[in-house]
Amino acid sequence: MIKNVIFDWSGVINDDLLTVYKTIMEIFKKFGGKEISLEEFKEEWEQPYMRFYNKYGIFTKLPREEEKVIYGVTYNSMVSKYPPKSYPYIKDTLQKFKKAGVNMIVISSNLRETLLSDIEKFDLQEIFNEVNGDVHDKAEDIQETIQRNNFNPEETIFIGDTTHEVGAGKSAGTKTAAVTWGYNNEDKLRAANPDYIIHNLEELESIILK
């Protein structure tokens, strides 16, 4: 039985792929990188995210604290042009989980202020027990989150949209699920061998509420 759900944010609840892609391409332009297509971005995106930058020769000698500032400023400049939005009907699904007594937590690499702004915008303020932002390596944070909340890993599932989240969940002993509507394509997700591949909200609800 699943009692606890840990969500990634971007690509799972928040549809911000275009916002993030445009942000990173603007950073590439400023720091001498070559622009890549959205398709290549989805294929090559990896976390912890500094690995992705370094693969393209960006931020190889820049401390992560400086990257955060640059990313935050650039992201905010893109929001009005490419506004993120919640995935259709995700709020209804989250409310069903809440009504069923499921504990829900967010672990995201997004800046915390961005997360809180999105949560308010999407009217999800009463949904989550805990919201953790600015997480670089989710494999480290998920274990701390489980311990802090006294979760049984066998009753916990980590739901993400990338191979990194699948690996992070496995490292913490949780069940793992990968949604196909996010950043990584299904073939790449399957290669990471999650417990579940989720194509739509009906499948997600059947896993959590069964």
Backbone as ProteinMPNN parsed JSONL, in Angstrom:
{"seq_chain_A": "MIKNVIFDWSGVINDDLLTVYKTIMEIFKKFGGKEISLEEFKEEWEQPYMRFYNKYGIFTKLPREEEKVIYGVTYNSMVSKYPPKSYPYIKDTLQKFKKAGVNMIVISSNLRETLLSDIEKFDLQEIFNEVNGDVHDKAEDIQETIQRNNFNPEETIFIGDTTHEVGAGKSAGTKTAAVTWGYNNEDKLRAANPDYIIHNLEELESIILK", "coords_chain_A": {"N_chain_A": [[0.838, -1.198, 0.0], [0.549, 2.194, -0.837], [1.402, 4.96, 0.958], [2.703, 7.336, 0.971], [3.672, 9.892, -1.21], [6.212, 11.161, -3.132], [6.872, 13.813, -5.114], [8.52, 14.846, -8.069], [8.685, 18.125, -9.546], [8.804, 19.864, -11.984], [7.783, 18.859, -15.191], [6.204, 16.884, -14.189], [4.083, 17.759, -12.452], [4.089, 20.431, -13.086], [4.019, 22.003, -16.135], [6.561, 23.087, -17.583], [8.42, 22.83, -19.533], [9.003, 24.204, -21.985], [9.55, 26.741, -20.987], [11.833, 26.297, -19.384], [13.585, 25.215, -21.292], [13.892, 27.431, -23.082], [15.031, 29.207, -21.288], [17.495, 27.974, -20.681], [18.637, 27.91, -23.223], [19.012, 30.621, -23.644], [20.926, 31.102, -21.694], [22.968, 29.485, -22.735], [23.538, 31.002, -25.028], [24.545, 33.353, -23.905], [26.858, 32.457, -22.727], [28.464, 31.379, -24.659], [27.693, 28.941, -25.743], [26.392, 26.526, -28.11], [23.236, 26.667, -29.629], [20.746, 24.181, -29.146], [18.29, 21.85, -30.386], [14.862, 21.503, -29.243], [14.174, 18.827, -29.168], [16.691, 17.582, -28.993], [17.435, 18.615, -26.554], [15.597, 17.36, -24.788], [16.402, 14.739, -25.123], [19.041, 14.773, -24.198], [19.006, 15.92, -21.692], [19.946, 15.853, -18.301], [20.376, 15.038, -14.81], [22.207, 15.334, -11.711], [21.824, 18.791, -12.537], [24.09, 20.312, -13.229], [25.721, 18.602, -14.569], [24.575, 18.456, -17.077], [24.966, 21.075, -18.095], [27.802, 21.136, -18.072], [28.407, 19.185, -19.936], [28.002, 20.48, -22.296], [29.937, 22.358, -22.207], [29.393, 24.54, -20.579], [29.485, 26.596, -17.71], [31.633, 25.252, -16.547], [33.608, 26.003, -14.794], [32.319, 27.503, -12.978], [30.973, 28.301, -9.83], [28.197, 26.605, -8.27], [26.459, 28.238, -6.84], [26.65, 30.692, -8.12], [25.659, 29.983, -10.589], [22.989, 29.514, -9.914], [22.008, 32.092, -9.418], [22.279, 33.3, -11.954], [20.644, 31.602, -13.465], [18.152, 31.997, -12.176], [17.554, 34.733, -12.675], [17.477, 34.738, -15.473], [15.463, 32.843, -15.989], [13.222, 34.122, -14.844], [12.959, 36.197, -16.65], [11.952, 34.901, -18.822], [9.485, 33.896, -18.179], [7.182, 35.472, -18.675], [7.007, 35.347, -21.428], [6.943, 32.636, -22.033], [4.984, 31.151, -20.311], [4.826, 28.907, -17.529], [2.596, 26.155, -16.795], [0.12, 24.251, -15.02], [-0.27, 20.717, -15.515], [-3.096, 19.494, -17.365], [-5.917, 18.793, -15.386], [-4.434, 17.79, -13.269], [-4.672, 18.864, -10.746], [-7.152, 17.89, -9.825], [-6.546, 15.189, -9.508], [-4.561, 15.294, -7.506], [-6.071, 16.3, -5.406], [-7.772, 14.146, -4.941], [-5.924, 12.309, -3.929], [-5.179, 13.649, -1.6], [-7.612, 13.656, -0.192], [-7.808, 10.969, 0.29], [-5.963, 10.632, 2.239], [-3.264, 10.495, 1.643], [0.139, 11.192, 2.085], [1.928, 13.916, 0.724], [4.748, 15.171, -0.902], [7.007, 17.549, -2.288], [9.967, 17.442, -4.172], [12.355, 19.276, -5.714], [14.477, 20.708, -8.254], [13.975, 23.276, -8.882], [14.032, 26.732, -7.926], [13.106, 27.627, -4.602], [11.407, 29.834, -4.207], [10.267, 30.065, -6.714], [8.852, 27.662, -6.876], [6.942, 28.006, -4.788], [5.537, 30.184, -5.767], [4.449, 29.095, -8.114], [2.843, 27.057, -7.008], [0.947, 28.553, -5.636], [-0.184, 29.895, -7.805], [-1.321, 27.783, -9.195], [-3.222, 27.027, -7.44], [-2.736, 25.158, -5.336], [-2.139, 25.211, -2.666], [-2.903, 23.883, -0.3], [-2.21, 21.266, -0.546], [0.336, 19.906, -0.284], [2.489, 18.324, 2.085], [5.05, 19.135, 2.462], [7.467, 21.186, 0.875], [10.248, 21.118, -1.06], [12.819, 22.899, -2.415], [15.416, 23.951, -4.785], [17.098, 21.73, -5.047], [19.89, 19.944, -5.821], [21.015, 17.329, -6.16], [18.892, 14.819, -6.169], [18.997, 12.261, -5.171], [20.35, 12.392, -2.769], [18.699, 14.125, -1.276], [16.195, 12.874, -1.137], [16.505, 10.712, 0.602], [17.039, 12.025, 3.015], [14.6, 13.337, 3.29], [12.771, 11.229, 3.609], [13.665, 10.142, 6.046], [13.316, 12.354, 7.746], [10.559, 12.647, 7.776], [9.736, 10.283, 8.783], [8.951, 8.188, 7.061], [8.041, 5.009, 5.776], [10.037, 3.422, 3.511], [9.054, 1.363, 1.878], [6.411, 1.939, 1.677], [6.33, 4.143, 0.169], [6.494, 6.198, -2.738], [8.381, 7.536, -5.392], [7.78, 9.897, -7.755], [8.7, 10.839, -10.888], [10.05, 12.386, -13.892], [12.33, 11.826, -15.191], [15.37, 9.915, -15.745], [17.071, 10.321, -13.639], [15.435, 10.772, -11.389], [14.251, 8.267, -11.149], [16.499, 6.709, -10.495], [17.194, 7.975, -8.094], [15.018, 7.38, -6.425], [15.251, 4.581, -6.315], [17.694, 4.35, -4.998], [16.989, 5.122, -2.466], [15.304, 3.158, -1.685], [12.609, 3.28, -2.28], [9.457, 2.756, -4.007], [9.273, 3.387, -7.535], [8.204, 5.633, -10.075], [7.727, 6.703, -13.401], [6.661, 9.358, -15.341], [5.375, 9.884, -18.619], [4.948, 12.29, -19.817], [6.791, 14.294, -19.477], [10.156, 15.484, -19.298], [12.059, 13.501, -20.211], [12.055, 10.99, -22.799], [9.941, 8.078, -23.411], [11.372, 5.704, -24.048], [13.909, 6.195, -22.996], [13.249, 6.425, -20.298], [12.292, 3.844, -19.747], [14.617, 2.397, -19.915], [15.793, 2.95, -17.512], [14.406, 1.395, -15.796], [12.03, 1.757, -14.013], [9.555, 1.074, -11.424], [7.017, 1.588, -12.342], [5.66, 2.767, -15.394], [4.039, 5.624, -16.375], [1.375, 6.776, -18.23], [-0.809, 8.444, -18.219], [-3.184, 10.316, -16.159], [-5.147, 8.648, -15.146], [-3.902, 6.153, -14.967], [-1.988, 6.817, -13.042], [-3.613, 7.387, -10.804], [-4.757, 4.868, -10.379], [-2.576, 3.409, -9.47], [-1.837, 4.683, -7.065], [-4.196, 4.774, -5.531], [-5.221, 2.228, -5.427]], "CA_chain_A": [[0.0, 0.0, 0.0], [1.312, 3.438, -0.915], [0.895, 5.985, 1.865], [3.481, 8.568, 0.803], [4.082, 10.171, -2.586], [7.173, 12.25, -3.312], [6.798, 14.26, -6.499], [9.272, 15.894, -8.754], [7.754, 19.202, -9.906], [8.835, 20.147, -13.421], [7.587, 17.69, -16.028], [5.274, 15.964, -13.545], [2.92, 18.583, -12.098], [4.241, 21.723, -13.747], [4.441, 21.943, -17.543], [7.452, 24.227, -17.802], [9.49, 22.388, -20.428], [9.39, 25.265, -22.912], [10.141, 27.82, -20.186], [13.188, 25.892, -18.992], [14.385, 25.114, -22.522], [14.225, 28.776, -23.543], [15.948, 29.775, -20.301], [18.827, 27.395, -20.844], [19.192, 28.352, -24.496], [19.476, 31.993, -23.43], [22.19, 30.968, -20.959], [23.947, 29.009, -23.713], [23.912, 32.124, -25.896], [25.344, 34.313, -23.133], [28.133, 31.877, -22.301], [29.203, 30.829, -25.787], [27.257, 27.612, -26.148], [25.641, 26.428, -29.35], [21.841, 26.318, -29.387], [20.321, 22.846, -29.547], [16.848, 21.757, -30.586], [14.089, 21.013, -28.107], [14.253, 17.374, -29.196], [17.993, 17.205, -28.444], [17.401, 18.965, -25.136], [14.888, 16.305, -24.073], [17.198, 13.521, -25.201], [20.317, 14.914, -23.497], [18.841, 16.487, -20.353], [20.261, 14.96, -17.201], [20.57, 15.629, -13.502], [22.197, 16.741, -11.322], [21.786, 19.592, -13.759], [25.396, 20.835, -13.627], [26.271, 17.66, -15.553], [24.067, 18.836, -18.39], [25.708, 22.265, -18.52], [29.206, 20.818, -18.314], [28.476, 18.397, -21.164], [28.04, 21.437, -23.409], [30.994, 23.321, -21.955], [28.851, 25.7, -19.88], [29.632, 26.624, -16.25], [32.586, 24.229, -16.118], [34.421, 26.529, -13.696], [31.484, 28.438, -12.229], [30.324, 27.692, -8.662], [26.757, 26.418, -8.44], [25.745, 29.388, -6.276], [26.577, 31.717, -9.159], [24.735, 29.467, -11.608], [21.631, 29.719, -9.415], [21.635, 33.498, -9.626], [22.132, 33.502, -13.397], [19.457, 30.87, -13.908], [16.957, 32.641, -11.634], [17.302, 35.984, -13.402], [17.11, 34.404, -16.856], [14.158, 32.18, -15.951], [12.188, 35.137, -14.6], [12.788, 36.987, -17.868], [11.277, 34.07, -19.815], [8.175, 33.465, -17.701], [6.095, 36.203, -19.329], [6.933, 34.915, -22.829], [6.658, 31.2, -22.082], [4.53, 30.889, -18.938], [4.54, 27.523, -17.151], [1.209, 25.891, -16.404], [-0.053, 22.901, -14.492], [-0.823, 19.783, -16.489], [-4.561, 19.445, -17.257], [-6.603, 17.912, -14.419], [-3.552, 17.278, -12.213], [-5.207, 19.323, -9.46], [-8.198, 16.95, -9.421], [-5.882, 13.964, -9.049], [-3.909, 15.572, -6.226], [-7.123, 16.427, -4.403], [-8.204, 12.777, -4.615], [-4.907, 11.735, -3.055], [-5.289, 14.338, -0.309], [-8.83, 13.168, 0.458], [-7.54, 9.587, 0.697], [-5.002, 10.648, 3.333], [-1.907, 10.268, 1.163], [1.117, 12.26, 2.335], [2.538, 14.336, -0.54], [5.905, 16.052, -0.748], [7.678, 17.942, -3.531], [11.421, 17.621, -4.204], [12.584, 19.863, -7.035], [15.654, 21.56, -8.452], [13.511, 24.663, -9.03], [14.223, 27.585, -6.757], [11.952, 27.503, -3.708], [10.459, 30.929, -4.439], [9.547, 29.726, -7.941], [7.905, 26.612, -6.517], [5.838, 28.545, -3.995], [4.752, 31.027, -6.664], [3.672, 28.196, -8.982], [1.835, 26.376, -6.196], [-0.137, 29.515, -5.422], [-0.811, 30.144, -9.111], [-2.097, 26.605, -9.571], [-4.189, 26.813, -6.349], [-2.383, 23.887, -4.708], [-1.523, 25.579, -1.39], [-3.262, 22.975, 0.802], [-1.998, 19.89, -0.995], [1.6, 19.247, 0.047], [2.994, 18.359, 3.454], [6.383, 19.735, 2.484], [7.95, 21.597, -0.445], [11.701, 21.265, -1.018], [13.346, 23.437, -3.658], [16.854, 24.141, -4.937], [17.758, 20.449, -4.802], [20.766, 19.62, -6.941], [21.071, 15.878, -6.304], [17.698, 14.31, -5.472], [19.332, 11.012, -4.496], [20.701, 12.75, -1.395], [17.595, 14.786, -0.585], [15.059, 11.981, -0.901], [16.774, 9.93, 1.8], [16.843, 12.924, 4.147], [13.166, 13.608, 3.387], [12.14, 10.033, 4.159], [14.029, 10.057, 7.459], [12.725, 13.485, 8.471], [9.115, 12.455, 7.896], [9.495, 8.931, 9.301], [8.261, 7.388, 6.063], [8.52, 3.673, 5.442], [10.324, 3.443, 2.067], [8.233, 0.391, 1.154], [5.09, 2.536, 1.514], [6.601, 5.441, -0.445], [6.823, 6.175, -4.168], [8.936, 8.773, -5.959], [7.259, 10.051, -9.113], [9.453, 11.832, -11.642], [9.945, 12.311, -15.353], [13.672, 11.625, -15.741], [16.091, 8.753, -15.217], [17.673, 10.689, -12.348], [14.462, 10.544, -10.329], [14.133, 6.821, -10.981], [17.676, 6.271, -9.746], [17.144, 8.52, -6.737], [14.06, 6.581, -5.676], [15.823, 3.258, -6.085], [18.766, 4.45, -4.0], [16.363, 5.298, -1.157], [14.488, 1.993, -1.397], [11.186, 3.524, -2.523], [8.939, 2.43, -5.329], [9.569, 4.46, -8.483], [7.317, 5.774, -11.229], [8.154, 7.716, -14.368], [5.583, 9.813, -16.216], [5.864, 10.021, -19.996], [4.608, 13.606, -20.373], [7.772, 15.277, -19.015], [11.383, 15.86, -19.999], [12.681, 12.37, -20.893], [11.11, 10.195, -23.577], [9.597, 6.806, -22.774], [12.44, 4.719, -24.219], [14.958, 6.509, -22.029], [12.719, 6.105, -18.977], [12.227, 2.384, -19.601], [15.979, 1.899, -19.712], [16.112, 3.127, -16.092], [13.684, 0.319, -15.13], [11.186, 2.122, -12.871], [8.5, 0.103, -11.119], [5.841, 1.919, -13.146], [5.652, 3.801, -16.43], [2.699, 6.201, -16.296], [1.051, 7.51, -19.452], [-1.902, 9.388, -18.003], [-3.561, 10.462, -14.757], [-5.92, 7.476, -14.744], [-2.929, 5.149, -14.53], [-1.406, 7.294, -11.788], [-4.595, 7.199, -9.732], [-4.934, 3.435, -10.11], [-1.421, 2.956, -8.712], [-1.813, 5.256, -5.714], [-5.445, 4.589, -4.799], [-5.717, 0.849, -5.475]], "C_chain_A": [[0.87, 1.244, 0.0], [0.652, 4.496, -0.033], [1.541, 7.347, 1.628], [3.916, 8.714, -0.649], [5.031, 11.365, -2.583], [7.193, 12.576, -4.802], [8.003, 15.094, -6.88], [8.242, 16.931, -9.194], [7.693, 19.414, -11.411], [8.699, 18.858, -14.22], [6.66, 16.66, -15.425], [3.967, 16.678, -13.205], [2.913, 19.874, -12.897], [4.774, 21.541, -15.168], [5.264, 23.179, -17.86], [8.601, 23.878, -18.745], [9.951, 23.51, -21.345], [10.044, 26.419, -22.172], [11.59, 27.504, -19.851], [14.095, 25.792, -20.212], [14.824, 26.495, -23.012], [15.191, 29.466, -22.581], [17.362, 29.274, -20.523], [19.454, 27.781, -22.177], [19.685, 29.805, -24.414], [20.797, 31.991, -22.666], [23.286, 30.463, -21.886], [24.465, 30.174, -24.562], [24.84, 33.09, -25.169], [26.735, 33.785, -22.813], [28.831, 31.094, -23.408], [28.834, 29.427, -26.203], [26.47, 27.654, -27.446], [24.216, 25.984, -29.042], [21.541, 24.919, -29.902], [18.801, 22.838, -29.689], [16.162, 21.283, -29.307], [14.171, 19.49, -28.028], [15.595, 16.893, -28.619], [18.047, 17.51, -26.95], [16.739, 17.852, -24.324], [15.7, 15.012, -24.044], [18.426, 13.599, -24.29], [20.187, 15.426, -22.069], [19.16, 15.441, -19.281], [20.459, 15.762, -15.926], [21.535, 14.757, -12.706], [22.517, 17.656, -12.506], [23.124, 20.189, -14.163], [26.084, 19.882, -14.608], [25.829, 18.028, -16.962], [24.832, 20.051, -18.918], [27.14, 21.907, -18.92], [29.397, 20.015, -19.592], [28.582, 19.291, -22.389], [29.056, 22.554, -23.174], [30.55, 24.59, -21.248], [29.054, 25.523, -18.376], [30.653, 25.604, -15.739], [33.438, 24.7, -14.935], [33.632, 27.491, -12.809], [30.855, 27.733, -11.037], [28.808, 27.625, -8.856], [25.96, 27.59, -7.877], [25.617, 30.515, -7.297], [25.639, 31.281, -10.277], [23.292, 29.708, -11.189], [21.149, 31.138, -9.663], [21.376, 33.766, -11.102], [20.863, 32.83, -13.901], [18.187, 31.573, -13.446], [16.576, 33.9, -12.389], [16.818, 35.688, -14.816], [15.733, 33.757, -16.919], [13.039, 33.204, -15.776], [11.934, 35.988, -15.838], [12.016, 36.228, -18.943], [9.828, 33.743, -19.443], [7.031, 34.171, -18.419], [5.916, 35.766, -20.787], [6.483, 33.457, -22.945], [6.185, 30.746, -20.702], [4.315, 29.401, -18.665], [3.083, 27.378, -16.736], [1.13, 24.485, -15.826], [-0.611, 22.005, -15.594], [-2.331, 19.666, -16.291], [-5.032, 18.39, -16.26], [-5.698, 17.354, -13.33], [-4.061, 17.694, -10.838], [-6.265, 18.355, -8.952], [-7.589, 15.668, -8.855], [-5.24, 14.174, -7.685], [-4.936, 15.717, -5.105], [-7.679, 15.067, -4.0], [-7.211, 12.114, -3.665], [-5.005, 12.339, -1.651], [-6.485, 13.817, 0.474], [-8.631, 11.746, 0.973], [-6.502, 9.504, 1.813], [-3.574, 10.367, 2.93], [-1.027, 11.467, 1.519], [1.802, 12.611, 1.027], [3.604, 15.393, -0.293], [6.48, 16.355, -2.127], [9.18, 18.041, -3.279], [11.772, 18.091, -5.608], [13.892, 20.644, -7.073], [15.261, 23.017, -8.67], [13.799, 25.447, -7.757], [12.953, 27.583, -5.918], [10.932, 28.612, -3.96], [9.647, 30.695, -5.716], [8.485, 28.665, -7.657], [6.691, 27.183, -5.792], [4.94, 29.437, -4.841], [3.872, 30.177, -7.569], [2.552, 27.517, -8.21], [0.653, 27.298, -5.925], [-0.904, 29.762, -6.722], [-1.73, 28.99, -9.519], [-3.145, 26.236, -8.508], [-3.977, 25.447, -5.695], [-1.816, 24.084, -3.305], [-1.768, 24.56, -0.286], [-2.937, 21.519, 0.508], [-0.792, 19.228, -0.331], [1.987, 19.409, 1.513], [4.293, 19.157, 3.541], [6.799, 20.062, 1.053], [9.441, 21.891, -0.336], [12.212, 21.72, -2.381], [14.848, 23.566, -3.634], [17.635, 22.871, -4.613], [18.598, 20.086, -6.022], [20.801, 18.124, -7.196], [19.93, 15.273, -5.491], [17.964, 12.987, -4.772], [19.708, 11.267, -3.042], [19.484, 13.263, -0.648], [16.454, 13.832, -0.271], [15.28, 11.139, 0.352], [16.579, 10.776, 3.05], [15.354, 13.182, 4.373], [12.428, 12.431, 4.014], [12.423, 9.911, 5.657], [13.341, 11.146, 8.277], [11.235, 13.285, 8.722], [8.731, 11.073, 8.423], [8.652, 8.084, 8.345], [8.891, 5.998, 5.987], [8.789, 3.656, 3.937], [9.445, 2.495, 1.261], [6.808, 0.898, 0.928], [5.168, 3.881, 0.794], [6.942, 5.257, -1.917], [7.343, 7.541, -4.584], [8.506, 8.839, -7.412], [8.013, 11.184, -9.814], [9.25, 11.65, -13.135], [11.3, 12.118, -16.008], [14.315, 10.388, -15.107], [16.721, 9.057, -13.864], [16.709, 10.422, -11.204], [14.242, 9.046, -10.086], [15.294, 6.29, -10.149], [17.67, 6.749, -8.309], [16.193, 7.715, -5.874], [14.604, 5.205, -5.351], [16.877, 3.302, -4.993], [18.208, 4.587, -2.588], [15.449, 4.138, -0.788], [13.002, 2.204, -1.584], [10.749, 2.842, -3.824], [9.22, 3.626, -6.242], [8.569, 4.441, -9.626], [7.823, 6.901, -12.107], [6.98, 8.073, -15.269], [6.164, 10.13, -17.589], [5.59, 11.392, -20.589], [5.628, 14.691, -20.0], [8.979, 15.437, -19.914], [12.02, 14.708, -20.775], [11.642, 11.565, -21.663], [10.95, 8.798, -22.958], [10.702, 5.772, -22.902], [13.554, 4.938, -23.202], [14.509, 6.155, -20.612], [12.697, 4.6, -18.746], [13.605, 1.795, -19.329], [16.417, 2.014, -18.25], [15.364, 2.133, -15.214], [12.916, 0.77, -13.879], [10.154, 1.033, -12.599], [7.277, 0.323, -12.003], [6.214, 2.949, -14.212], [4.22, 4.31, -16.507], [2.449, 7.085, -17.51], [-0.027, 8.568, -19.256], [-2.3, 9.393, -16.529], [-4.402, 9.286, -14.266], [-4.992, 6.361, -14.266], [-2.304, 5.542, -13.202], [-2.36, 7.051, -10.619], [-4.773, 5.728, -9.387], [-3.773, 2.875, -9.286], [-1.498, 3.426, -7.264], [-3.037, 4.866, -4.906], [-5.945, 3.156, -4.78], [-5.702, 0.219, -4.085]], "O_chain_A": [[1.831, 1.33, 0.765], [-0.499, 4.877, -0.248], [1.002, 8.379, 2.028], [4.458, 7.783, -1.243], [4.692, 12.442, -2.093], [7.492, 11.722, -5.637], [8.454, 15.944, -6.112], [7.046, 16.64, -9.212], [6.661, 19.177, -12.039], [9.406, 17.883, -13.965], [6.352, 15.658, -16.069], [2.887, 16.254, -13.618], [1.862, 20.349, -13.328], [5.856, 20.988, -15.367], [4.742, 24.185, -18.34], [9.631, 24.551, -18.753], [11.151, 23.749, -21.477], [10.996, 27.016, -22.676], [12.471, 28.348, -20.016], [15.243, 26.234, -20.172], [15.997, 26.701, -23.321], [16.066, 30.219, -23.008], [18.312, 30.057, -20.549], [20.669, 27.96, -22.259], [20.674, 30.162, -25.054], [21.686, 32.789, -22.96], [24.414, 30.953, -21.834], [25.668, 30.312, -24.784], [25.807, 33.587, -25.747], [27.678, 34.559, -22.647], [29.685, 30.25, -23.136], [29.581, 28.782, -26.939], [25.946, 28.699, -27.831], [24.008, 25.038, -28.283], [22.021, 24.522, -30.963], [18.116, 23.72, -29.171], [16.8, 20.734, -28.409], [14.23, 18.929, -26.934], [15.64, 15.927, -27.857], [18.634, 16.754, -26.176], [17.262, 17.446, -23.286], [15.682, 14.281, -23.053], [18.807, 12.601, -23.679], [21.153, 15.376, -21.307], [18.702, 14.3, -19.35], [20.676, 16.973, -15.948], [21.671, 13.568, -12.992], [23.354, 17.344, -13.352], [23.298, 20.547, -15.328], [26.933, 20.307, -15.391], [26.6, 17.927, -17.917], [25.291, 20.05, -20.06], [27.625, 22.322, -19.972], [30.424, 20.14, -20.259], [29.178, 18.91, -23.397], [29.036, 23.573, -23.864], [31.242, 25.607, -21.303], [28.826, 24.442, -17.833], [30.541, 25.142, -14.604], [33.932, 23.879, -14.163], [34.209, 28.206, -11.99], [30.258, 26.67, -11.204], [28.216, 28.477, -9.519], [24.886, 27.903, -8.391], [24.601, 31.21, -7.338], [24.914, 32.097, -10.846], [22.459, 30.069, -12.02], [20.008, 31.352, -10.073], [20.374, 34.384, -11.46], [20.101, 33.418, -14.669], [17.247, 31.732, -14.225], [15.406, 34.109, -12.706], [15.869, 36.306, -15.299], [14.929, 34.078, -17.794], [12.029, 33.155, -16.479], [10.814, 36.45, -16.052], [11.484, 36.836, -19.871], [9.038, 33.356, -20.304], [6.02, 33.546, -18.738], [4.806, 35.809, -21.318], [5.732, 33.101, -23.853], [6.906, 30.035, -20.002], [3.696, 28.707, -19.472], [2.425, 28.352, -16.373], [1.975, 23.637, -16.112], [-1.326, 22.464, -16.485], [-2.803, 19.733, -15.157], [-4.591, 17.241, -16.297], [-6.142, 16.524, -12.537], [-3.898, 16.954, -9.868], [-6.277, 18.028, -7.765], [-8.059, 15.134, -7.85], [-5.362, 13.324, -6.804], [-4.685, 15.296, -3.976], [-8.02, 14.859, -2.835], [-7.606, 11.441, -2.713], [-4.925, 11.628, -0.649], [-6.38, 13.565, 1.675], [-9.223, 11.362, 1.982], [-6.194, 8.409, 2.285], [-2.748, 10.033, 3.779], [-1.404, 12.615, 1.281], [2.218, 11.717, 0.289], [3.388, 16.369, 0.425], [6.44, 15.512, -3.024], [9.615, 18.646, -2.299], [11.516, 17.385, -6.584], [14.35, 21.169, -6.058], [16.119, 23.9, -8.646], [13.807, 24.895, -6.657], [11.849, 27.54, -6.46], [9.726, 28.363, -3.93], [8.48, 31.079, -5.793], [7.357, 28.761, -8.141], [5.55, 26.88, -6.142], [3.722, 29.449, -4.658], [2.698, 30.485, -7.774], [1.43, 27.414, -8.707], [-0.501, 26.873, -5.977], [-2.133, 29.829, -6.722], [-2.785, 29.206, -10.115], [-3.867, 25.251, -8.661], [-4.923, 24.679, -5.524], [-1.093, 23.223, -2.804], [-0.916, 24.39, 0.586], [-3.355, 20.631, 1.25], [-0.897, 18.095, 0.139], [1.834, 20.48, 2.101], [4.592, 19.773, 4.564], [6.513, 19.3, 0.13], [9.852, 22.798, 0.388], [12.058, 21.015, -3.379], [15.489, 23.328, -2.61], [18.693, 22.922, -3.987], [18.072, 19.938, -7.125], [20.632, 17.69, -8.336], [19.998, 15.222, -4.263], [17.222, 12.621, -3.86], [19.415, 10.445, -2.174], [19.257, 12.878, 0.499], [15.807, 13.97, 0.767], [14.331, 10.88, 1.092], [16.018, 10.303, 4.038], [14.898, 13.24, 5.515], [11.556, 12.623, 4.861], [11.523, 9.613, 6.442], [12.842, 10.886, 9.371], [10.712, 13.702, 9.755], [7.55, 10.735, 8.5], [7.755, 7.356, 8.77], [10.105, 5.838, 6.114], [7.861, 3.856, 3.153], [9.122, 2.771, 0.105], [6.08, 0.359, 0.095], [4.213, 4.658, 0.8], [7.594, 4.285, -2.298], [6.808, 8.572, -4.177], [8.823, 7.953, -8.206], [7.966, 12.337, -9.385], [8.404, 10.875, -13.581], [11.426, 12.228, -17.228], [13.862, 9.89, -14.076], [16.887, 8.161, -13.037], [17.111, 9.904, -10.161], [14.067, 8.618, -8.945], [15.095, 5.515, -9.213], [18.089, 6.025, -7.406], [16.507, 7.398, -4.727], [14.435, 4.715, -4.234], [16.952, 2.401, -4.158], [18.869, 4.213, -1.62], [14.876, 4.126, 0.302], [12.201, 1.401, -1.105], [11.577, 2.414, -4.628], [9.384, 4.749, -5.765], [8.143, 3.381, -10.086], [8.29, 7.928, -11.614], [6.375, 7.197, -15.888], [7.301, 10.587, -17.705], [5.951, 11.649, -21.738], [5.359, 15.878, -20.186], [8.852, 15.517, -21.136], [12.481, 14.917, -21.898], [10.49, 11.463, -21.241], [11.729, 8.398, -22.093], [10.952, 5.027, -21.953], [14.075, 3.986, -22.621], [15.299, 5.644, -19.818], [13.048, 4.134, -17.662], [13.738, 0.812, -18.6], [17.294, 1.278, -17.797], [15.645, 2.029, -14.02], [13.131, 0.222, -12.798], [9.91, 0.174, -13.447], [6.584, -0.627, -12.369], [6.983, 3.876, -13.96], [3.289, 3.525, -16.685], [3.205, 8.017, -17.786], [-0.136, 9.495, -20.059], [-1.814, 8.578, -15.746], [-4.368, 8.962, -13.079], [-5.275, 5.701, -13.266], [-2.111, 4.694, -12.33], [-1.947, 6.562, -9.567], [-4.924, 5.383, -8.215], [-3.971, 1.958, -8.488], [-1.25, 2.649, -6.342], [-2.925, 4.646, -3.7], [-6.986, 2.878, -4.184], [-6.085, -0.941, -3.929]]}, "name": "protein", "num_of_chains": 1, "seq": "MIKNVIFDWSGVINDDLLTVYKTIMEIFKKFGGKEISLEEFKEEWEQPYMRFYNKYGIFTKLPREEEKVIYGVTYNSMVSKYPPKSYPYIKDTLQKFKKAGVNMIVISSNLRETLLSDIEKFDLQEIFNEVNGDVHDKAEDIQETIQRNNFNPEETIFIGDTTHEVGAGKSAGTKTAAVTWGYNNEDKLRAANPDYIIHNLEELESIILK"}
